[in-house]
Amino acid sequence: MTNSVLWFRRDLRLHDHPALAAAGAEGRVLALFVLDDALRRPSGGPRLAFLYRTLRALDADLREHGGRLVVRRGRPERVVPAVAGEVDAASVHVSADFAPYGIARDKRVEQALGDVPLVRTGSPYAVAPGRVRNGNGDPYKVFTAFYRAWRAHGWPAPVRSSAAGAEWLTADSAGIPNDPSEVTLPDAGEAAAQAAWRRFRRRLGRYADERDRPDLDSTSRLSPYLKFGSIHPRTMLAKLGPSDETFRRELAWREFYAAVLYFWPDSAREYFDPKLADMPYVTGRTGDARLNAWKDGRTGYPIVDAGMRQLLAEGWMHNRVRMIVASFLVKDLHVEWTHGARHFMRHLIDGDLASNQNNWQWVAGSGTDAAPYFRIFNPVTQGRKFDPDGTYIKRWVPELADVDGADVHEPWRARSGRPDGYPEPIVDHARERRESLAAYHAVRAQP
């Protein structure tokens, strides 16, 4: 029997956990989580609060089996070797990290551990980034081709792992911080993730037809749990059948963007298509005023404002609405995508660097997958199509609660007049669309 450390990161669960199974097979295990300020600083209060609640749930699950989550604060390359030394660990086990910071951090920890190996088993993905490549060995830039190869590659079945079968060690713990946010959050932890998955499976048959309807709330809402690994995508994929292709593709998009970030780490900050970096954007006071109106949900376009207010209230936003508000910021307000991406990462509880940055680049026309800049969402027609009765809008924009019928999508045209307290449209969509397209064509025409 030897001692080992299981260093939790984005795998905050006890079931279907390959690294836990590997650590438990060696002997006694100490469960560790490191409060890393390099990761906490860019995280807003909602995501930190959800993380802390997830850690409390994990600690409670461990205690049921005689364990405990040891929480330490500091730089991982100092904390992990120190904890390993305290319990005379023969190894440190982790789920592999493929994000730019995680790769560099793990190299530093590995060097600091010296003769104690850092054992990587499993990852947050069904197929680890880097494994799916084209016939030339190159990474994919187009999702459709990636998806075909990803499906053909396949993934292993869920792994049998449990805290009940391990002998747990313990050490001094700094404790889990208090929640820094009052945002209304979903229940956190593995049990909550499994319950959410069971609820969604009961309505999975309607997903393909209803997933774009924010008024019906038919999406899975599993993204926060995937973000922190309270459930593994492999667990869900094992339960999907031939008729569940739409949801399987959505899980694959997450894996595609993880691979894009792995192969092109600069895509988190720089334009994937550098030519689009020459697009003109509004700056100064005008840019600040437009950005702030967008952040506050005060643009005068109801579907946009509803989405932005949902983000502030719940730390989450419906996926279709994310695309609408992103298109509006970049192509109607002419504010650079990086500002929107940063705001999302501050407020989303499911804020994932790979998915967030690459989706924003897709909207901005600078990303992978032949991202069409000329696809500009009309916020009025999008609202009418996907929130026909204004149910979603009225839920988040109470100023419009008494507006009748289709007028809710264009309250400035309402027969009863624009409701008091709700702003006029900040811009004219048709005019801004023409301006965006003209700028795009000018940029593309450059040698």
C-alpha positions as CSV (number, residue, x, y, z in Angstrom):
1,M,0.0,0.0,0.0
2,T,1.4,3.4,-1.0
3,N,0.1,6.9,-0.6
4,S,-1.0,9.2,-3.5
5,V,-2.5,12.6,-4.1
6,L,-5.6,13.0,-6.3
7,W,-5.5,16.6,-7.5
8,F,-9.0,17.7,-8.5
9,R,-9.3,20.4,-11.2
10,R,-12.1,20.2,-13.8
11,D,-13.2,16.7,-12.6
12,L,-15.2,17.5,-9.5
13,R,-17.0,14.2,-9.1
14,L,-16.4,10.7,-7.9
15,H,-18.0,8.5,-10.6
16,D,-16.7,7.8,-14.1
17,H,-13.4,9.3,-12.9
18,P,-10.4,7.5,-14.5
19,A,-7.8,9.4,-12.3
20,L,-9.6,8.4,-9.2
21,A,-9.7,4.8,-10.3
22,A,-5.9,5.0,-11.0
23,A,-5.1,6.6,-7.7
24,G,-7.3,4.2,-5.7
25,A,-5.6,1.2,-7.3
26,E,-2.3,2.3,-5.8
27,G,-3.4,2.5,-2.2
28,R,-4.4,5.4,0.1
29,V,-5.5,8.6,-1.5
30,L,-5.6,12.3,-0.4
31,A,-8.1,14.4,-2.3
32,L,-6.7,17.9,-3.0
33,F,-8.0,21.1,-4.6
34,V,-5.8,24.1,-5.1
35,L,-7.3,27.6,-5.1
36,D,-5.2,29.0,-7.9
37,D,-5.4,32.8,-8.1
38,A,-4.3,32.7,-11.7
39,L,-7.6,31.0,-12.5
40,R,-9.7,32.8,-9.9
41,R,-8.8,36.4,-10.9
42,P,-10.5,36.3,-14.4
43,S,-13.5,34.5,-13.0
44,G,-16.5,36.6,-12.0
45,G,-18.4,36.2,-8.7
46,P,-21.1,33.9,-10.2
47,R,-18.6,31.3,-11.5
48,L,-16.6,31.4,-8.3
49,A,-19.7,30.9,-6.3
50,F,-20.8,27.9,-8.4
51,L,-17.3,26.5,-8.1
52,Y,-17.3,26.8,-4.3
53,R,-20.7,25.2,-4.0
54,T,-19.4,22.4,-6.2
55,L,-16.4,21.9,-3.9
56,R,-18.7,21.8,-0.9
57,A,-20.8,19.1,-2.6
58,L,-17.6,17.1,-3.4
59,D,-16.4,17.4,0.1
60,A,-19.7,16.2,1.5
61,D,-19.6,13.2,-0.9
62,L,-16.1,12.4,0.2
63,R,-17.0,12.6,3.9
64,E,-19.7,10.0,3.4
65,H,-16.9,7.5,2.6
66,G,-14.4,8.6,5.3
67,G,-12.6,11.1,3.1
68,R,-12.3,14.9,3.0
69,L,-11.4,17.5,0.4
70,V,-8.2,19.2,1.4
71,V,-8.3,22.8,0.0
72,R,-5.1,24.8,-0.2
73,R,-4.5,28.3,-1.6
74,G,-1.3,29.2,-3.6
75,R,0.7,28.5,-6.7
76,P,0.2,24.8,-7.7
77,E,3.9,24.3,-8.3
78,R,4.4,25.0,-4.6
79,V,1.2,23.6,-3.1
80,V,1.1,20.2,-4.8
81,P,4.7,19.1,-4.0
82,A,4.2,20.4,-0.4
83,V,1.1,18.3,0.1
84,A,2.7,15.3,-1.6
85,G,5.6,15.6,0.9
86,E,3.3,15.8,3.9
87,V,1.7,12.4,3.2
88,D,4.8,10.8,1.6
89,A,3.0,10.4,-1.7
90,A,4.5,8.1,-4.3
91,S,2.5,9.8,-7.1
92,V,0.1,12.6,-7.9
93,H,-2.9,11.8,-10.1
94,V,-4.7,14.2,-12.3
95,S,-7.1,14.4,-15.3
96,A,-5.0,15.8,-18.2
97,D,-5.5,19.5,-18.9
98,F,-5.2,20.7,-22.6
99,A,-5.8,24.4,-22.1
100,P,-2.7,26.7,-22.6
101,Y,-2.5,27.7,-18.9
102,G,-3.1,24.1,-17.7
103,I,-0.4,22.7,-19.9
104,A,2.2,25.2,-18.7
105,R,1.1,24.8,-15.1
106,D,1.3,21.1,-15.1
107,K,4.8,21.2,-16.6
108,R,5.8,23.5,-13.7
109,V,4.3,21.1,-11.1
110,E,5.9,18.1,-12.8
111,Q,9.3,19.7,-12.5
112,A,8.7,20.8,-8.9
113,L,7.6,17.2,-7.9
114,G,11.0,15.8,-8.9
115,D,11.0,12.0,-8.5
116,V,7.2,11.9,-7.7
117,P,5.4,11.3,-11.0
118,L,2.5,13.4,-12.1
119,V,0.2,10.7,-13.6
120,R,-2.3,11.9,-16.2
121,T,-5.3,9.6,-16.6
122,G,-8.4,10.7,-18.6
123,S,-9.4,14.3,-19.4
124,P,-12.6,16.5,-19.4
125,Y,-13.4,15.3,-22.9
126,A,-14.7,12.1,-24.5
127,V,-11.9,12.3,-26.9
128,A,-8.8,14.2,-25.7
129,P,-7.7,17.1,-27.9
130,G,-5.0,16.2,-30.3
131,R,-6.3,12.6,-31.0
132,V,-8.6,13.5,-33.9
133,R,-6.7,14.6,-37.0
134,N,-7.1,14.4,-40.7
135,G,-5.4,12.0,-43.1
136,N,-2.3,14.2,-43.2
137,G,-2.0,14.3,-39.4
138,D,-3.2,17.9,-39.3
139,P,-5.9,19.3,-37.0
140,Y,-9.3,20.1,-38.3
141,K,-10.5,23.6,-38.9
142,V,-14.0,22.7,-40.0
143,F,-16.5,21.2,-37.6
144,T,-18.3,18.9,-40.0
145,A,-15.1,17.1,-40.9
146,F,-14.0,17.0,-37.3
147,Y,-17.4,15.6,-36.3
148,R,-17.2,12.7,-38.7
149,A,-13.7,11.8,-37.6
150,W,-14.6,12.3,-33.9
151,R,-17.5,9.9,-34.2
152,A,-15.4,7.3,-36.1
153,H,-12.7,7.5,-33.5
154,G,-15.2,6.8,-30.7
155,W,-14.7,7.0,-27.0
156,P,-14.4,4.5,-24.1
157,A,-17.3,3.4,-21.9
158,P,-17.8,5.1,-18.6
159,V,-15.1,4.1,-16.0
160,R,-16.1,2.4,-12.8
161,S,-14.8,4.6,-10.0
162,S,-16.2,5.3,-6.5
163,A,-15.1,6.9,-3.3
164,A,-16.4,3.9,-1.4
165,G,-13.6,1.7,-2.7
166,A,-10.8,4.0,-1.7
167,E,-8.9,4.4,1.6
168,W,-8.7,8.2,2.2
169,L,-6.0,10.2,3.7
170,T,-6.4,13.7,5.1
171,A,-4.3,16.8,6.0
172,D,-4.8,20.4,7.1
173,S,-7.2,22.3,4.9
174,A,-7.7,26.1,4.4
175,G,-11.4,25.5,3.8
176,I,-13.7,26.6,1.0
177,P,-14.3,30.4,0.7
178,N,-17.7,32.0,1.1
179,D,-19.7,32.6,-2.0
180,P,-18.8,36.0,-3.6
181,S,-22.1,36.4,-5.5
182,E,-25.8,36.7,-4.8
183,V,-26.8,35.5,-8.3
184,T,-29.4,32.8,-8.4
185,L,-27.6,29.6,-9.2
186,P,-28.6,26.1,-10.0
187,D,-27.8,23.3,-7.5
188,A,-24.2,22.4,-7.6
189,G,-22.3,19.1,-7.4
190,E,-22.3,15.6,-8.9
191,A,-25.8,14.6,-7.5
192,A,-27.2,17.8,-9.0
193,A,-25.6,17.1,-12.3
194,Q,-26.9,13.6,-12.5
195,A,-30.4,14.9,-11.6
196,A,-30.2,17.5,-14.3
197,W,-29.1,14.8,-16.8
198,R,-32.0,12.6,-15.8
199,R,-34.5,15.5,-16.2
200,F,-33.1,16.4,-19.6
201,R,-33.2,12.8,-20.9
202,R,-37.0,12.7,-20.3
203,R,-37.4,15.6,-22.8
204,L,-34.5,14.7,-25.1
205,G,-36.8,13.7,-27.9
206,R,-38.0,17.3,-28.2
207,Y,-34.5,18.8,-28.1
208,A,-33.9,19.0,-31.9
209,D,-37.1,20.9,-32.5
210,E,-37.1,23.1,-29.4
211,R,-33.5,23.9,-28.6
212,D,-33.6,27.3,-30.2
213,R,-36.6,28.4,-28.3
214,P,-35.6,30.3,-25.1
215,D,-39.3,30.7,-24.1
216,L,-39.6,26.9,-23.8
217,D,-36.3,26.4,-21.8
218,S,-35.7,23.1,-23.6
219,T,-31.9,23.0,-23.5
220,S,-30.0,20.7,-21.2
221,R,-28.6,23.4,-18.8
222,L,-25.7,20.9,-18.3
223,S,-23.0,23.3,-19.4
224,P,-22.1,24.5,-15.9
225,Y,-21.7,20.8,-14.7
226,L,-19.5,20.0,-17.8
227,K,-17.4,23.1,-17.1
228,F,-16.4,21.8,-13.6
229,G,-16.6,18.1,-14.4
230,S,-19.5,17.3,-12.1
231,I,-20.5,15.0,-15.0
232,H,-18.4,13.7,-17.8
233,P,-19.5,13.9,-21.4
234,R,-18.7,10.2,-21.8
235,T,-21.4,9.5,-19.2
236,M,-24.0,11.2,-21.4
237,L,-22.7,9.9,-24.7
238,A,-23.1,6.3,-23.4
239,K,-26.9,6.9,-23.0
240,L,-27.5,8.6,-26.4
241,G,-29.2,6.6,-29.2
242,P,-29.3,7.1,-33.0
243,S,-32.2,9.6,-32.7
244,D,-30.2,11.9,-30.4
245,E,-27.8,13.1,-33.1
246,T,-28.5,16.8,-32.5
247,F,-27.5,16.7,-28.9
248,R,-24.5,14.5,-29.7
249,R,-23.3,17.2,-32.1
250,E,-23.6,19.8,-29.4
251,L,-21.3,17.8,-27.2
252,A,-18.9,17.5,-30.1
253,W,-18.8,21.3,-30.6
254,R,-17.3,21.6,-27.1
255,E,-14.7,19.0,-28.0
256,F,-14.0,20.7,-31.4
257,Y,-13.3,24.0,-29.8
258,A,-11.1,22.4,-27.1
259,A,-9.0,20.9,-29.9
260,V,-8.9,24.3,-31.7
261,L,-7.5,26.0,-28.6
262,Y,-5.1,23.1,-28.0
263,F,-3.6,23.4,-31.5
264,W,-3.9,27.2,-31.8
265,P,-3.6,28.6,-28.2
266,D,-3.3,32.2,-29.5
267,S,-7.0,31.9,-30.6
268,A,-8.0,32.8,-27.0
269,R,-6.8,36.3,-27.5
270,E,-5.8,36.8,-31.2
271,Y,-7.8,36.7,-34.4
272,F,-7.8,33.2,-35.9
273,D,-8.2,34.9,-39.3
274,P,-5.8,37.8,-38.8
275,K,-7.3,39.7,-41.8
276,L,-10.4,40.4,-39.7
277,A,-8.3,42.3,-37.2
278,D,-8.5,45.3,-39.6
279,M,-12.2,45.6,-39.1
280,P,-13.1,49.1,-37.9
281,Y,-14.7,49.3,-34.5
282,V,-16.2,52.1,-32.4
283,T,-14.0,53.2,-29.5
284,G,-13.8,56.0,-27.1
285,R,-17.0,57.4,-25.4
286,T,-19.3,56.2,-28.1
287,G,-17.9,52.7,-27.9
288,D,-18.0,52.7,-24.1
289,A,-21.6,53.9,-24.1
290,R,-22.7,51.2,-26.5
291,L,-20.9,48.5,-24.6
292,N,-22.3,49.5,-21.3
293,A,-25.9,49.7,-22.7
294,W,-25.4,46.2,-24.1
295,K,-24.0,44.9,-20.8
296,D,-26.9,46.4,-18.8
297,G,-29.6,45.1,-21.2
298,R,-30.6,48.7,-22.2
299,T,-30.2,48.6,-26.0
300,G,-33.9,49.0,-26.8
301,Y,-34.0,45.6,-28.6
302,P,-36.0,43.3,-26.4
303,I,-34.5,39.9,-27.3
304,V,-31.0,41.4,-26.8
305,D,-31.9,43.0,-23.5
306,A,-33.6,39.9,-22.2
307,G,-30.5,37.8,-22.8
308,M,-28.2,40.3,-21.2
309,R,-30.4,40.6,-18.1
310,Q,-30.7,36.8,-17.8
311,L,-26.9,36.7,-17.8
312,L,-26.6,39.2,-14.9
313,A,-29.4,37.4,-13.0
314,E,-28.4,33.8,-13.5
315,G,-24.9,33.7,-14.8
316,W,-26.2,31.8,-17.8
317,M,-27.9,32.5,-21.1
318,H,-29.7,30.5,-23.7
319,N,-27.5,29.4,-26.5
320,R,-29.5,30.9,-29.4
321,V,-29.7,34.2,-27.5
322,R,-25.9,34.1,-26.9
323,M,-25.5,34.2,-30.7
324,I,-28.1,37.0,-31.1
325,V,-26.5,39.3,-28.5
326,A,-23.0,38.6,-29.8
327,S,-23.9,39.4,-33.3
328,F,-25.6,42.6,-32.1
329,L,-22.6,43.8,-30.2
330,V,-20.1,43.2,-33.0
331,K,-22.2,44.0,-36.1
332,D,-24.9,46.4,-34.9
333,L,-22.9,48.3,-32.2
334,H,-19.5,47.8,-33.9
335,V,-17.7,46.9,-30.7
336,E,-14.9,44.5,-31.0
337,W,-15.7,40.9,-30.0
338,T,-13.0,40.7,-27.4
339,H,-15.0,43.0,-25.1
340,G,-18.0,40.8,-25.3
341,A,-16.0,37.6,-24.8
342,R,-14.4,39.2,-21.7
343,H,-17.9,40.2,-20.3
344,F,-19.2,36.6,-20.9
345,M,-16.2,35.1,-19.1
346,R,-16.8,37.4,-16.1
347,H,-20.4,36.4,-15.7
348,L,-21.1,33.0,-17.1
349,I,-21.0,30.1,-14.6
350,D,-20.2,27.8,-17.5
351,G,-17.5,30.2,-18.9
352,D,-15.1,27.9,-20.8
353,L,-12.2,29.6,-22.5
354,A,-12.2,27.3,-25.6
355,S,-15.9,27.4,-26.3
356,N,-16.4,31.1,-25.3
357,Q,-13.6,32.6,-27.3
358,N,-14.1,30.4,-30.4
359,N,-17.8,31.0,-30.5
360,W,-17.2,34.8,-30.3
361,Q,-14.7,34.5,-33.1
362,W,-17.2,32.6,-35.1
363,V,-19.8,35.4,-34.7
364,A,-17.1,38.0,-35.5
365,G,-16.3,36.1,-38.7
366,S,-12.7,35.6,-37.7
367,G,-12.8,32.1,-36.4
368,T,-12.8,28.5,-37.7
369,D,-15.4,26.6,-39.7
370,A,-15.8,29.1,-42.6
371,A,-17.4,31.5,-40.2
372,P,-19.5,33.8,-42.3
373,Y,-19.2,37.5,-41.3
374,F,-22.1,38.3,-43.5
375,R,-24.4,36.3,-41.3
376,I,-25.9,39.2,-39.2
377,F,-28.8,38.3,-36.9
378,N,-31.7,40.6,-37.1
379,P,-32.8,40.9,-33.4
380,V,-36.4,41.6,-34.3
381,T,-36.9,38.7,-36.6
382,Q,-34.9,36.4,-34.3
383,G,-37.2,37.4,-31.5
384,R,-40.3,36.8,-33.5
385,K,-39.1,33.4,-34.7
386,F,-37.8,31.9,-31.5
387,D,-39.9,33.8,-28.8
388,P,-43.1,34.3,-30.8
389,D,-45.3,35.3,-27.9
390,G,-42.6,37.2,-26.1
391,T,-42.7,34.9,-23.1
392,Y,-38.9,34.9,-22.7
393,I,-38.6,38.7,-23.2
394,K,-41.3,39.5,-20.7
395,R,-39.7,37.2,-18.1
396,W,-36.5,39.3,-18.2
397,V,-37.7,42.7,-19.3
398,P,-40.6,43.6,-17.0
399,E,-41.1,47.0,-18.6
400,L,-42.6,45.1,-21.6
401,A,-44.9,42.8,-19.5
402,D,-48.1,44.5,-20.6
403,V,-47.2,45.0,-24.3
404,D,-49.5,43.0,-26.5
405,G,-48.7,40.4,-29.1
406,A,-46.0,41.0,-31.7
407,D,-45.5,44.5,-30.5
408,V,-43.2,43.2,-27.8
409,H,-40.5,42.7,-30.4
410,E,-40.7,46.3,-31.6
411,P,-42.1,48.2,-28.7
412,W,-41.2,51.5,-30.3
413,R,-43.9,50.7,-32.9
414,A,-46.5,49.6,-30.3
415,R,-50.0,51.1,-30.8
416,S,-50.1,52.0,-27.2
417,G,-46.7,53.7,-27.4
418,R,-43.3,52.7,-26.1
419,P,-43.6,51.7,-22.4
420,D,-42.3,54.1,-19.8
421,G,-38.8,53.2,-18.7
422,Y,-37.8,51.2,-21.7
423,P,-35.3,52.8,-24.0
424,E,-35.5,53.7,-27.7
425,P,-33.4,51.4,-30.0
426,I,-29.8,52.4,-29.5
427,V,-29.1,52.0,-33.3
428,D,-31.0,51.3,-36.5
429,H,-30.4,47.7,-37.4
430,A,-30.8,48.0,-41.1
431,R,-28.3,50.9,-41.3
432,E,-25.7,49.2,-39.1
433,R,-26.0,46.0,-41.1
434,R,-25.2,47.9,-44.3
435,E,-22.2,49.6,-42.6
436,S,-20.9,46.2,-41.2
437,L,-21.1,44.6,-44.6
438,A,-19.4,47.5,-46.4
439,A,-16.5,47.4,-43.9
440,Y,-16.3,43.6,-44.2
441,H,-16.0,43.7,-48.0
442,A,-13.4,46.5,-47.8
443,V,-11.3,44.4,-45.5
444,R,-11.6,41.3,-47.6
445,A,-10.6,43.3,-50.7
446,Q,-7.3,44.3,-49.2
447,P,-4.3,42.6,-50.8
